[in-house]
Amino acid sequence: MTVRIGLIGAGVMGADHARTIASGVGGAELTAAHEKDIDRARGVARSCGDARVVETPDELIADPKIDAVLVSSPDETHASLAVACIGAGKPALVEKPLASTPDDCRAVISAEMKGGPPAYPGRLHAPV
């Protein structure tokens, strides 16, 4: 089984994560990438197995061909993207920090505790 990963944010950290996925994570592939700088997204996508480039983070998260999401976008976007991934039932690795404020961090934790639809394998806990 191959885990199809979508990347949001193809800056320095995102590009590094994408290269790691492409070259060092068996059973995983970079399937799609989003970056505000579309040329940067295209370059990372090409260098990591010719992944698709998508125009918006929402499009990437909603894509049924994406199994999990790697969030490496600017810090202030992390919380809302993590909550969107949870709501879509997709595991997400969020580059640090998880959120820019304590309230945003609590929102992510609350979304995870409620267990977005549907519950996904590897969930850290049972929905409350």
C-alpha positions as CSV (number, residue, x, y, z in Angstrom):
1,M,0.0,0.0,0.0
2,T,1.3,3.5,-0.9
3,V,0.3,6.5,1.3
4,R,-0.3,9.4,-1.0
5,I,0.8,12.6,0.6
6,G,-0.1,16.2,-0.2
7,L,2.2,19.0,0.7
8,I,1.0,22.4,1.7
9,G,3.9,24.9,1.6
10,A,6.9,24.2,-0.6
11,G,9.4,26.6,1.1
12,V,12.7,25.5,2.6
13,M,11.1,23.1,5.2
14,G,8.4,21.9,2.9
15,A,10.8,21.1,0.1
16,D,13.1,19.3,2.5
17,H,10.2,17.2,3.7
18,A,9.1,16.5,0.1
19,R,12.6,15.2,-0.7
20,T,12.6,13.0,2.3
21,I,9.2,11.5,1.3
22,A,10.4,11.0,-2.3
23,S,13.7,9.4,-1.4
24,G,13.6,8.0,2.0
25,V,10.1,6.9,3.1
26,G,9.1,3.5,1.7
27,G,5.5,3.1,0.9
28,A,4.9,6.9,0.6
29,E,4.8,9.2,-2.4
30,L,4.4,12.9,-2.8
31,T,1.1,13.1,-4.8
32,A,0.3,16.8,-4.9
33,A,1.8,20.1,-3.7
34,H,0.4,23.6,-3.0
35,E,2.5,26.7,-2.6
36,K,1.5,30.4,-3.0
37,D,4.5,30.7,-5.3
38,I,3.3,28.3,-8.1
39,D,6.7,28.1,-9.7
40,R,8.2,26.9,-6.4
41,A,5.4,24.3,-6.1
42,R,6.1,23.1,-9.7
43,G,9.8,22.8,-9.0
44,V,9.4,20.8,-5.8
45,A,6.7,18.6,-7.5
46,R,9.0,17.9,-10.4
47,S,12.0,17.1,-8.3
48,C,10.0,14.6,-6.2
49,G,8.4,12.3,-8.7
50,D,6.3,14.7,-10.7
51,A,3.5,15.3,-8.2
52,R,0.5,17.4,-9.3
53,V,0.4,21.1,-8.3
54,V,-2.9,22.3,-6.9
55,E,-4.1,25.9,-6.6
56,T,-5.5,26.0,-3.0
57,P,-4.9,24.2,0.3
58,D,-8.6,23.4,0.4
59,E,-8.4,21.7,-3.0
60,L,-5.5,19.5,-1.8
61,I,-7.2,18.6,1.5
62,A,-10.5,17.7,-0.2
63,D,-8.7,15.6,-2.9
64,P,-9.8,11.9,-2.5
65,K,-6.4,10.9,-4.0
66,I,-4.6,12.3,-1.0
67,D,-4.3,10.1,2.0
68,A,-2.4,12.4,4.4
69,V,-1.2,16.0,4.4
70,L,2.1,17.6,5.3
71,V,1.6,21.2,6.4
72,S,4.7,23.4,6.0
73,S,3.0,26.6,5.2
74,P,3.6,29.9,7.1
75,D,3.1,29.5,10.9
76,E,-0.2,31.5,11.0
77,T,-1.9,29.0,8.7
78,H,-1.0,25.9,10.6
79,A,-4.0,25.7,13.0
80,S,-6.7,26.3,10.3
81,L,-5.1,23.8,8.0
82,A,-4.8,21.2,10.7
83,V,-8.4,21.6,11.7
84,A,-9.4,21.3,8.0
85,C,-7.4,18.0,7.7
86,I,-9.0,16.7,10.8
87,G,-12.4,17.6,9.5
88,A,-11.6,15.8,6.2
89,G,-10.5,12.7,8.2
90,K,-6.9,13.0,7.0
91,P,-3.8,12.5,9.2
92,A,-1.6,15.6,9.1
93,L,2.0,16.2,10.0
94,V,2.1,19.9,10.9
95,E,5.5,21.6,10.9
96,K,6.1,23.4,14.2
97,P,4.6,25.3,15.7
98,L,1.2,23.6,15.7
99,A,-0.4,27.1,16.1
100,S,0.5,30.7,16.5
101,T,-1.6,31.3,19.6
102,P,-2.8,29.2,22.6
103,D,-6.4,29.6,21.5
104,D,-5.6,28.3,18.0
105,C,-3.7,25.4,19.6
106,R,-6.7,24.6,21.8
107,A,-8.9,24.7,18.6
108,V,-6.7,22.1,16.9
109,I,-6.8,19.9,20.0
110,S,-10.5,20.3,20.4
111,A,-11.1,19.3,16.7
112,E,-8.9,16.2,17.2
113,M,-10.7,15.3,20.5
114,K,-14.0,15.5,18.7
115,G,-12.7,13.2,16.0
116,G,-13.4,14.6,12.5
117,P,-15.4,12.4,10.1
118,P,-14.5,9.6,9.5
119,A,-12.1,8.3,12.2
120,Y,-8.8,7.5,10.6
121,P,-6.4,4.7,11.4
122,G,-3.6,5.6,13.7
123,R,-5.8,8.0,15.7
124,L,-4.0,9.0,18.9
125,H,-7.1,8.4,21.0
126,A,-10.7,7.4,20.8
127,P,-13.2,10.2,20.0
128,V,-14.7,11.7,23.2
